[in-house]
Amino acid sequence: MKAVALVLGLLVLAAAGFAAVVLWLFTRGGGQADLTRRVPATVVSPRESYDRSLGSGYQLGYAYRLDGQWYGGSDFVSRRYWTPGQAVAVCVDPTAPRRHVLTLRNERCGQDVVNGDGVREATPRSAPATTR
């Protein structure tokens, strides 16, 4: 009897875990259709880094300007998708310019999912220093 209860308990836990993973996958990156404005971004201080699940890449800061205000964020970017010198942009919600996703290839803004990493919240910042 105890063995049956244990097996049933494990099955319930496995089903709950599976449901949680499916829910997480469906909600991750959602709600991006209102990010309709594409804005060029300036890469700030990229440095080589390593992420266990994504491999080698870069930790980079970025800044973008919208309606006279500068905003900034940071992200890990896999070497497969970006290398220093390549352009980056953000898709921004024009009514809430801090809401954005980083785009590394020419993703179209305004889609249900522009970037699977999900919407980020930028921080107001000063203009990035220009490099020579």
C-alpha positions as CSV (number, residue, x, y, z in Angstrom):
1,M,0.0,0.0,0.0
2,K,2.8,2.4,0.9
3,A,4.6,1.6,-2.5
4,V,1.4,2.5,-4.4
5,A,1.0,5.8,-2.5
6,L,4.7,6.5,-3.2
7,V,4.3,5.8,-7.0
8,L,1.2,7.9,-7.2
9,G,2.9,10.7,-5.3
10,L,5.8,10.6,-7.7
11,L,3.5,10.6,-10.7
12,V,1.6,13.6,-9.4
13,L,5.0,15.5,-8.9
14,A,6.1,14.5,-12.3
15,A,2.9,15.8,-13.9
16,A,3.1,19.0,-12.0
17,G,6.7,19.5,-13.0
18,F,5.8,18.9,-16.6
19,A,2.9,21.3,-16.5
20,A,5.2,24.0,-14.9
21,V,7.8,23.5,-17.6
22,V,5.2,23.8,-20.4
23,L,3.7,26.9,-18.8
24,W,7.1,28.5,-18.5
25,L,7.9,27.7,-22.1
26,F,4.6,29.2,-23.4
27,T,4.9,32.4,-21.2
28,R,8.6,33.0,-21.7
29,G,9.1,35.8,-24.2
30,G,5.4,36.5,-24.6
31,G,3.7,39.8,-24.8
32,Q,6.0,41.4,-27.3
33,A,3.5,42.5,-30.0
34,D,3.4,46.0,-28.5
35,L,7.2,46.4,-29.0
36,T,6.7,48.0,-32.4
37,R,9.4,50.6,-32.7
38,R,12.9,49.6,-33.8
39,V,15.7,51.7,-32.4
40,P,19.4,51.4,-33.0
41,A,21.4,50.6,-29.8
42,T,25.0,51.4,-28.9
43,V,27.0,48.6,-27.4
44,V,28.8,49.6,-24.2
45,S,31.8,47.7,-22.8
46,P,31.3,44.2,-24.2
47,R,33.5,41.6,-22.4
48,E,34.0,37.9,-23.2
49,S,32.0,35.6,-20.9
50,Y,30.8,32.1,-20.6
51,D,27.2,30.9,-19.9
52,R,26.7,27.2,-18.9
53,S,23.7,26.7,-21.2
54,L,24.7,29.0,-24.1
55,G,28.4,28.6,-24.2
56,S,30.9,31.3,-24.9
57,G,29.8,34.8,-25.8
58,Y,29.8,38.3,-24.5
59,Q,28.3,40.1,-21.5
60,L,27.5,43.5,-23.0
61,G,25.9,46.7,-21.9
62,Y,23.8,48.6,-24.4
63,A,22.1,52.0,-24.6
64,Y,19.4,53.4,-26.8
65,R,17.8,56.8,-27.2
66,L,14.1,57.4,-27.7
67,D,12.3,60.8,-27.7
68,G,15.4,62.5,-26.3
69,Q,15.9,60.1,-23.3
70,W,18.7,57.5,-23.1
71,Y,18.0,54.1,-21.7
72,G,20.3,51.2,-21.0
73,G,20.4,47.5,-20.2
74,S,22.8,44.5,-20.3
75,D,22.6,41.0,-21.5
76,F,24.6,37.9,-22.2
77,V,24.9,37.2,-26.0
78,S,26.1,34.0,-27.5
79,R,29.1,34.2,-29.8
80,R,26.9,32.3,-32.3
81,Y,24.6,35.4,-32.6
82,W,26.9,38.4,-32.1
83,T,30.5,39.4,-32.2
84,P,32.0,42.9,-31.4
85,G,31.5,45.3,-34.2
86,Q,28.1,44.0,-35.3
87,A,25.1,46.3,-35.0
88,V,22.4,45.8,-32.4
89,A,19.0,47.3,-32.0
90,V,16.0,47.1,-29.6
91,C,12.3,46.8,-30.3
92,V,10.6,49.2,-27.9
93,D,7.1,49.9,-26.8
94,P,6.5,53.5,-27.9
95,T,4.1,54.1,-25.0
96,A,6.5,52.7,-22.4
97,P,10.0,53.2,-23.8
98,R,11.7,51.3,-21.0
99,R,10.0,48.0,-22.2
100,H,12.2,46.5,-24.9
101,V,13.9,43.4,-26.3
102,L,17.4,43.3,-27.7
103,T,17.6,42.3,-31.4
104,L,20.8,41.0,-32.9
105,R,19.7,39.9,-36.4
106,N,17.0,41.7,-38.3
107,E,14.1,40.5,-36.2
108,R,10.9,42.3,-37.0
109,C,9.4,44.4,-34.2
110,G,5.7,44.0,-33.3
111,Q,5.6,40.2,-33.6
112,D,4.1,38.1,-30.8
113,V,7.6,36.9,-30.0
114,V,10.5,39.1,-31.2
115,N,13.1,37.6,-29.0
116,G,12.7,34.5,-26.9
117,D,14.7,35.9,-24.0
118,G,11.6,38.0,-23.0
119,V,10.9,41.6,-22.4
120,R,13.4,43.6,-20.4
121,E,13.0,46.8,-18.4
122,A,15.6,49.4,-19.3
123,T,17.1,51.9,-16.9
124,P,17.3,55.6,-17.7
125,R,20.9,56.6,-18.2
126,S,23.2,59.2,-19.6
127,A,24.4,59.1,-23.2
128,P,27.2,56.5,-23.7
129,A,30.7,57.8,-24.2
130,T,31.9,57.8,-27.8
131,T,34.9,55.7,-28.6
132,R,37.6,56.6,-31.1
